[in-house]
Structures are given as C-alpha cells and as structure tokens.
Amino acid sequence: MKLTIGHLCPDLMNLYGDRGNIICLVRRCQWRGIDVDVQEVSLSSNLELRTSNLLFMGGGQDRQQKIVAEDFKKGRGEEIREFIEKGGVGLFICGAYQLMGKFYRPAEGPDLEGLGVFDIETYHFGKEKPRCIGNVVVDWQGKTLVGFENHGGRTYLGERVKPLGTVVRGHGNNSEDGTEGAVYKNAFGTYLHGALLPKNPHFADYLIELALKNKYGPGVKLDTLDDTLEWQAHNAVLRKLGLK
Ligand code: GLN
C-alpha cells in the first residue's frame, strides 16, 4: 500500500512543531511497511491535490494567513474544497483550521475569506478577550487528545459541522461553549498544536486508516505498533494537569 500526503504551505504555515505531524504520519506508515510520499505544496507549486490521499496544513500567524487566503482565491482553494467534498482526508491545525471556515476576522484589518469547508466563523476580539494559550485536553470519541494551543481567534460552529470533541482542560474553539475543533466529512480541524499526532497515536492511525480505506477499500486494517513512548508522553500531559 502507498499513502501520498499533500503538505499545504509548509513554508508559511508551521507553528509550534506542526511539521511534527508529517514526520509522525510518515514514520507510522514506514513502521508498517506502507510506502509513503510527502508532496510539499507551496504557493508557487502547480502540483495537483487529487494525487494526494491525505492533506495537512499547519498553523500560522495572521500575516501568513493573509498571504495564504489570497492565494486560495487563485484556484487552490477550489481544489481543496473539491478534495474534501469527495471525502478526502484532511487535518487542519489552528490558523489553517480557521481558513477552512467561512472567514477569519482578525483584530485589525479586513476579514480573511475562508474556503467554507467548515461551517464556522472565527473572530479575534483583540484586547477585549485574551489569547487562548496553554495545554489542552479534549474528549474525542471517549478517548483523550492532548496538545497545546495559542490563538487569538475564537471559533463558533454553525449547524453543518460537528465539533471534533469537548474540552476537558483548556480553551478549545472559543473558551465559552466547551467545544474543540470541527469535523466535516473526513476533514478535521483543531486548535491543538504540540505537534498533535506524536502524542496521540490513536488519532494519527485513525487518519492513516481512513485515507487508506478511501484508496484501497473498507478492508484496510493497520497493524498494531508498540506505542509505549507515545502513551508515556500522552499520560505525562494528563498527570501534569492532574487528570491521571
Ligand atoms: N493567527 C491565528 C490566531 O491567532 C492562528 C494562530 C495559530 O495558528 N496558532 O488565532
């Protein structure tokens, strides 16, 4: 089997170790003898996304998001929308997550138009509301996800989207309604940096298996890996927050 990962805007959108998610996906495939190819899709690239099985984009400061949002209007945005509408698997972290929504309203300057893949709206209230910073624990399908967040924007979910999970510790989408992230078809948005996947091997495998099932059919089943170190790192965060 072979997995092709499309890494969107790696040079612009990469905060708090987000690139670690790519390394994690690659290793977890290689450890299982699954071929894996990472296509770096920067702004100038004319690579076609339909050759990818899994799309990833990391977080970014408002300045980088502005550049990416402008570029998405030139065609790349439509390609990403089509990929997701067809059931393609995608993971979008923080600033990328915000740009997958309807719009991101920065503290200053005009709205950044999003792709509208997620029925969400994000507002940065400037000095009115503090940044959402710190360790995060999320309940995802009855299991925990651990990570780190640092965002000024606060995201509100509409009707046509589900949250990724509920906040156990931290701020999540908006520090008000207890939701974190968003899910639409096989697209996942989250505020969790860290990087997210190395400390959450169950979620990494969920994404890999979903993408391989899309390509090879429902019979795909991933071999179990020895995740002792990964769970030690995961549980260390839970202990630090008094949750274990
Ligand atoms: N610039 C956005 C915000 O502040 C996203 C930041 C990020 O990706 N960590 O909310």
Residues whose N, C-alpha, C, O or C-beta is under 5 A from the ligand:
A	BS01	LIG	L15 G59 G60 Q61 D62 I93 C94 G95 N150 H151 G152 G153
